[in-house]
């Protein structure tokens, strides 16, 4: 950044005519409606282009993966014992 600070983000780009503008707008609205929720990634920017069917989101970087990934890892550690959903 111009002030010398480091900014890390993840870019999600979708190239598919099946995705479409309505789905892109619905996903963006959903993400923005959760802006105050600590369990949903922040959206820093978004851009959709119907002409070449490309849609991009600049999202908060989460180095530990998704909630789904974390739950699978916790369950694998317990191996056969009672399912652990959250510590």
GIWO-V584375 format. One line per field, one symbol per residue. ss: DSSP state (~ for helix, > for strand, _ for the rest). Layout:
ss->???
This chain:
ss->________>>>>>>>____~~~~~~~~~~~~~~_________>>>>>>>____>>>>>>>______~~~~~~~~~~~~_________
